[in-house]
């Protein structure tokens, strides 16, 4: 019996070299019955799985930030007063102009919410351009590896396409008008302080994209770490542990 067990153990080690590190029968069983890792998946499956994950994640993120209060009601991504006018905002609130300050903050967030849906086709286009090598590196990376890669590769293009929509949305909701009203009041209180040179379009676009990427990263984390978030067989196959 002992001889047979030794022979079986030797055979298992020859087939599964990693079994040599097992200290118990239970550990040995877990080692040799462990599901295939992501490295055993073919490139087509890996790329398809990542594309599906990113498509799902970006669609959810865009939907969440596009709704009313998607930015304004989420403290993690809410667009606040620019650093340059933080002090002005505090002075105005103390002087009884808190409503004007709050209206400006709300207007910026409404502009971001209105513009956010335009990001979806840009995200999808970038996802379609993912290569086999990109996919392998992303799959073996951290919880937001795909989002980080995505941000690095597409931020400039996204900002270039996103900014005109933000600009139009800001005009529609009166951001510049609200800002001018606020800074005019501040100028009467604190003369000779420059609050006119701020590029609001650039500021809101940057903050809107930062918030959107944060939400995409959260969705990616869910798919990687939470089995319940893997809603299709392909996602279960690629991200299953």
C-alpha positions as CSV (number, residue, x, y, z in Angstrom):
1,X,0.0,0.0,0.0
2,X,2.8,2.4,1.0
3,X,4.6,1.6,-2.2
4,X,1.5,2.3,-4.3
5,X,1.1,5.7,-2.6
6,X,4.7,6.7,-3.1
7,X,4.3,5.7,-6.8
8,X,1.1,7.8,-7.1
9,X,2.7,10.7,-5.3
10,X,5.7,10.6,-7.6
11,X,3.5,10.5,-10.7
12,X,1.5,13.5,-9.5
13,X,4.6,15.5,-8.9
14,X,5.9,14.6,-12.4
15,X,2.6,15.8,-13.9
16,X,2.1,18.8,-11.5
17,X,5.6,20.0,-10.4
18,X,4.0,22.6,-8.1
19,X,2.6,19.6,-6.0
20,X,6.1,19.1,-4.6
21,X,5.4,22.1,-2.3
22,X,2.3,20.5,-0.8
23,X,2.7,19.4,2.8
24,X,-0.5,17.4,3.3
25,X,-2.8,15.2,1.3
26,X,-5.4,18.0,1.4
27,X,-2.9,20.5,0.0
28,X,-1.9,18.1,-2.6
29,X,-5.5,17.5,-3.7
30,X,-6.1,21.3,-3.9
31,X,-2.9,21.7,-6.0
32,X,-3.7,19.1,-8.6
33,X,-7.4,20.0,-8.8
34,X,-6.8,23.8,-9.0
35,X,-8.7,25.3,-11.9
36,X,-6.7,26.5,-14.9
37,X,-5.2,29.9,-14.5
38,X,-5.7,32.8,-16.8
39,X,-2.4,32.0,-18.5
40,X,-4.0,28.8,-19.9
41,X,-6.7,30.9,-21.6
42,X,-6.2,31.6,-25.3
43,X,-5.6,35.1,-26.4
44,X,-8.9,35.5,-28.1
45,X,-10.7,34.6,-24.9
46,X,-8.6,36.9,-22.8
47,X,-9.2,39.9,-25.1
48,X,-12.9,39.1,-25.4
49,X,-13.3,38.9,-21.7
50,X,-11.5,42.1,-21.0
51,X,-13.4,43.9,-23.7
52,X,-16.6,42.7,-22.2
53,X,-15.5,43.7,-18.7
54,X,-14.5,47.2,-19.8
55,X,-17.6,47.6,-21.9
56,X,-19.8,46.6,-18.9
57,X,-17.8,48.8,-16.5
58,X,-17.7,51.9,-18.7
59,X,-21.4,51.6,-19.5
60,X,-22.3,51.4,-15.9
61,X,-20.0,54.2,-14.9
62,X,-21.3,56.5,-17.6
63,X,-24.9,55.7,-16.6
64,X,-24.2,56.4,-12.9
65,X,-22.5,59.8,-13.5
66,X,-24.9,60.9,-16.3
67,X,-28.0,60.8,-14.1
68,X,-29.1,63.9,-12.1
69,X,-26.8,64.2,-9.1
70,X,-24.4,61.7,-10.7
71,X,-21.6,64.0,-9.9
72,X,-23.2,66.5,-7.5
73,X,-24.6,63.7,-5.2
74,X,-21.4,61.6,-5.1
75,X,-18.9,63.0,-2.7
76,X,-16.1,61.0,-4.2
77,X,-16.4,62.7,-7.6
78,X,-18.3,65.9,-6.9
79,X,-16.7,68.9,-8.6
80,X,-15.9,71.5,-6.0
81,X,-14.7,75.1,-6.3
82,X,-11.4,75.4,-8.2
83,X,-8.4,75.9,-5.8
84,X,-7.9,79.4,-7.3
85,X,-11.3,80.6,-6.0
86,X,-11.6,78.5,-2.8
87,X,-10.7,81.5,-0.7
88,X,-13.1,83.7,-2.7
89,X,-15.9,81.2,-2.1
90,X,-15.3,81.2,1.7
91,X,-15.3,85.0,1.8
92,X,-18.5,85.2,-0.2
93,X,-20.3,82.7,2.0
94,X,-19.3,84.7,5.1
95,X,-20.6,87.8,3.4
96,X,-24.0,86.3,2.8
97,X,-23.5,85.1,-0.8
98,X,-23.6,81.4,-0.1
99,X,-26.4,80.8,-2.5
100,X,-24.4,82.2,-5.4
101,X,-21.4,80.0,-4.5
102,X,-23.6,76.9,-4.2
103,X,-25.3,77.7,-7.5
104,X,-21.9,77.8,-9.2
105,X,-20.9,74.4,-7.8
106,X,-24.2,72.9,-8.8
107,X,-23.9,74.4,-12.3
108,X,-20.4,72.8,-12.8
109,X,-21.7,69.4,-11.8
110,X,-24.8,69.7,-14.0
111,X,-22.5,70.4,-16.9
112,X,-20.4,67.3,-16.2
113,X,-23.6,65.2,-15.9
114,X,-24.9,66.4,-19.1
115,X,-21.7,65.9,-21.0
116,X,-20.8,62.4,-19.6
117,X,-22.8,60.3,-22.0
118,X,-20.6,61.5,-24.9
119,X,-17.7,59.5,-23.4
120,X,-19.3,56.1,-24.0
121,X,-18.5,55.7,-27.7
122,X,-14.9,57.0,-27.1
123,X,-14.4,54.4,-24.4
124,X,-15.8,51.6,-26.7
125,X,-13.5,52.7,-29.6
126,X,-10.5,52.5,-27.3
127,X,-11.6,49.1,-26.0
128,X,-11.8,47.7,-29.5
129,X,-8.2,48.7,-30.1
130,X,-6.8,46.6,-27.3
131,X,-4.2,44.1,-28.4
132,X,-3.5,40.5,-27.2
133,X,-0.3,41.7,-25.4
134,X,-2.2,44.6,-23.7
135,X,-4.9,42.2,-22.5
136,X,-2.4,39.7,-21.0
137,X,-0.6,42.5,-19.1
138,X,-3.9,44.0,-17.9
139,X,-5.4,40.6,-16.8
140,X,-2.3,39.9,-14.6
141,X,-2.2,43.4,-13.2
142,X,-3.8,45.1,-10.2
143,X,-7.5,45.7,-9.5
144,X,-7.5,48.8,-11.8
145,X,-4.9,47.8,-14.3
146,X,-7.3,48.1,-17.2
147,X,-8.6,51.5,-16.1
148,X,-5.0,52.8,-15.6
149,X,-4.0,51.5,-19.0
150,X,-7.1,53.0,-20.5
151,X,-6.6,56.3,-18.9
152,X,-2.9,56.5,-19.9
153,X,-3.7,55.7,-23.6
154,X,-6.8,57.7,-24.1
155,X,-6.9,60.7,-21.7
156,X,-5.7,63.3,-24.3
157,X,-8.1,62.1,-26.9
158,X,-11.0,61.9,-24.5
159,X,-10.3,65.4,-23.2
160,X,-10.1,66.7,-26.8
161,X,-13.5,65.2,-27.6
162,X,-15.1,65.8,-24.2
163,X,-14.3,69.5,-23.8
164,X,-16.5,70.9,-26.5
165,X,-19.5,69.1,-25.1
166,X,-18.6,70.3,-21.6
167,X,-18.3,73.8,-22.9
168,X,-21.7,73.7,-24.6
169,X,-23.3,72.1,-21.5
170,X,-21.8,74.8,-19.3
171,X,-23.2,77.5,-21.5
172,X,-26.6,75.7,-21.4
173,X,-26.7,75.6,-17.6
174,X,-25.1,79.0,-17.2
175,X,-21.8,78.2,-15.5
176,X,-19.9,81.1,-16.9
177,X,-22.8,83.5,-16.0
178,X,-23.0,82.1,-12.5
179,X,-19.2,82.3,-12.1
180,X,-19.1,85.9,-13.3
181,X,-21.8,86.9,-10.9
182,X,-20.0,85.3,-8.0
183,X,-16.6,86.8,-8.8
184,X,-18.1,90.2,-9.4
185,X,-19.5,90.1,-5.9
186,X,-16.1,89.0,-4.6
187,X,-14.3,91.9,-6.4
188,X,-16.5,94.4,-4.5
189,X,-15.4,92.8,-1.3
190,X,-11.7,92.1,-2.1
191,X,-10.4,94.4,-4.9
192,X,-7.4,93.6,-7.0
193,X,-7.7,89.8,-6.8
194,X,-7.5,88.1,-10.1
195,X,-10.4,85.6,-10.6
196,X,-10.9,86.2,-14.3
197,X,-8.1,84.0,-15.8
198,X,-9.5,80.6,-14.8
199,X,-10.3,78.4,-17.7
200,X,-13.6,76.9,-16.6
201,X,-14.0,74.6,-19.6
202,X,-10.6,73.0,-18.9
203,X,-11.2,72.7,-15.2
204,X,-14.6,71.1,-15.4
205,X,-13.5,68.8,-18.3
206,X,-10.6,67.6,-16.2
207,X,-12.6,67.0,-13.1
208,X,-15.4,65.3,-15.1
209,X,-13.0,62.9,-16.6
210,X,-11.2,62.2,-13.3
211,X,-14.6,61.3,-11.8
212,X,-15.6,59.1,-14.7
213,X,-12.3,57.2,-14.5
214,X,-12.7,56.7,-10.8
215,X,-16.1,55.2,-11.4
216,X,-14.8,53.0,-14.2
217,X,-12.1,51.8,-11.8
218,X,-14.6,50.9,-9.2
219,X,-16.6,48.9,-11.7
220,X,-13.4,47.1,-12.7
221,X,-12.6,46.2,-9.1
222,X,-16.0,44.7,-8.7
223,X,-15.6,42.5,-11.7
224,X,-12.2,41.3,-10.6
225,X,-13.0,40.7,-7.0
226,X,-16.7,40.1,-6.7
227,X,-18.1,36.9,-8.4
228,X,-21.6,38.4,-8.3
229,X,-20.4,41.1,-10.6
230,X,-19.4,38.6,-13.3
231,X,-22.8,38.5,-15.0
232,X,-21.8,36.5,-18.1
233,X,-20.1,33.1,-18.7
234,X,-17.2,34.8,-20.4
235,X,-16.5,37.1,-17.4
236,X,-16.7,34.1,-15.1
237,X,-14.2,32.2,-17.3
238,X,-11.7,35.0,-17.6
239,X,-11.9,36.5,-14.1
240,X,-12.8,33.4,-12.1
241,X,-10.2,32.4,-9.5
